[in-house]
Amino acid sequence: KNTGDTLSSDSRTMKTNYINPFPLPPQPTQQQEAEIVKLVQDLMQAKQQGKEQEITQLENSINQAVYKLYGLNDAEIDIVEGV
């Protein structure tokens, strides 16, 4: 809503000048990609089964994998998590 224009029927278009400053991580290795894909698949299955404790654990694992992919340190992770 804050980075694009509203079109007819309340659809939106994104302005790339707002997205360009966001850094992208380097290309993940096949192992990193497979790990994240597995975690996401497990998370989707846990959500279908309503396993709240497992959902929280998997979400945390996904976050950690993404932080590692971006090479974030503890201070940067605290900023992301709003600690």
C-alpha positions as CSV (number, residue, x, y, z in Angstrom):
1,K,0.0,0.0,0.0
2,N,2.9,2.4,0.8
3,T,5.1,1.3,-2.1
4,G,2.8,1.4,-5.1
5,D,-0.3,2.7,-6.7
6,T,-3.9,1.5,-6.4
7,L,-5.4,0.5,-9.7
8,S,-9.0,-0.3,-10.6
9,S,-10.7,-3.0,-8.6
10,D,-8.3,-2.3,-5.7
11,S,-5.4,-4.1,-7.3
12,R,-2.0,-2.7,-6.8
13,T,1.1,-2.0,-8.8
14,M,4.5,-1.9,-7.2
15,K,7.0,0.9,-7.8
16,T,10.5,-0.6,-8.3
17,N,12.3,2.5,-6.9
18,Y,11.0,1.5,-3.5
19,I,12.3,-2.1,-3.8
20,N,15.7,-1.4,-5.4
21,P,17.4,-0.5,-2.0
22,F,16.6,-3.9,-0.5
23,P,19.6,-6.2,-0.7
24,L,19.3,-9.7,-2.0
25,P,21.3,-12.5,-0.6
26,P,23.8,-14.3,-2.8
27,Q,22.6,-17.3,-4.7
28,P,21.9,-20.0,-2.1
29,T,23.7,-23.3,-2.4
30,Q,21.6,-26.4,-3.3
31,Q,22.0,-27.5,0.3
32,Q,20.7,-24.2,1.7
33,E,17.8,-24.2,-0.8
34,A,16.9,-27.8,0.0
35,E,17.0,-27.1,3.8
36,I,14.6,-24.1,3.4
37,V,12.3,-25.9,1.1
38,K,12.0,-28.8,3.5
39,L,11.4,-26.5,6.4
40,V,8.6,-24.7,4.5
41,Q,7.0,-28.0,3.5
42,D,7.1,-29.2,7.1
43,L,5.6,-25.9,8.2
44,M,2.7,-26.2,5.7
45,Q,2.0,-29.7,6.9
46,A,2.2,-28.7,10.6
47,K,-0.3,-25.8,9.9
48,Q,-2.7,-28.2,8.2
49,Q,-2.5,-30.5,11.3
50,G,-2.8,-27.6,13.7
51,K,0.4,-28.4,15.6
52,E,1.1,-25.0,17.2
53,Q,4.3,-25.9,19.0
54,E,5.8,-27.4,15.9
55,I,4.7,-24.4,13.8
56,T,6.5,-22.0,16.1
57,Q,9.7,-24.2,16.1
58,L,9.6,-24.4,12.3
59,E,9.0,-20.7,11.8
60,N,12.0,-20.0,14.0
61,S,14.1,-22.5,12.1
62,I,13.2,-20.8,8.8
63,N,14.0,-17.4,10.2
64,Q,17.5,-18.7,11.3
65,A,18.1,-20.2,7.9
66,V,17.2,-16.9,6.2
67,Y,19.4,-14.9,8.6
68,K,22.3,-17.3,7.8
69,L,21.6,-16.8,4.1
70,Y,21.9,-13.0,4.5
71,G,24.9,-13.4,6.8
72,L,23.3,-11.4,9.6
73,N,25.0,-11.1,13.0
74,D,23.2,-11.2,16.4
75,A,22.8,-7.4,16.5
76,E,21.3,-7.3,13.0
77,I,18.9,-10.2,13.9
78,D,17.8,-8.3,17.0
79,I,16.9,-5.3,14.8
80,V,14.9,-7.5,12.4
81,E,13.1,-9.2,15.3
82,G,12.5,-5.9,17.0
83,V,14.3,-6.9,20.2
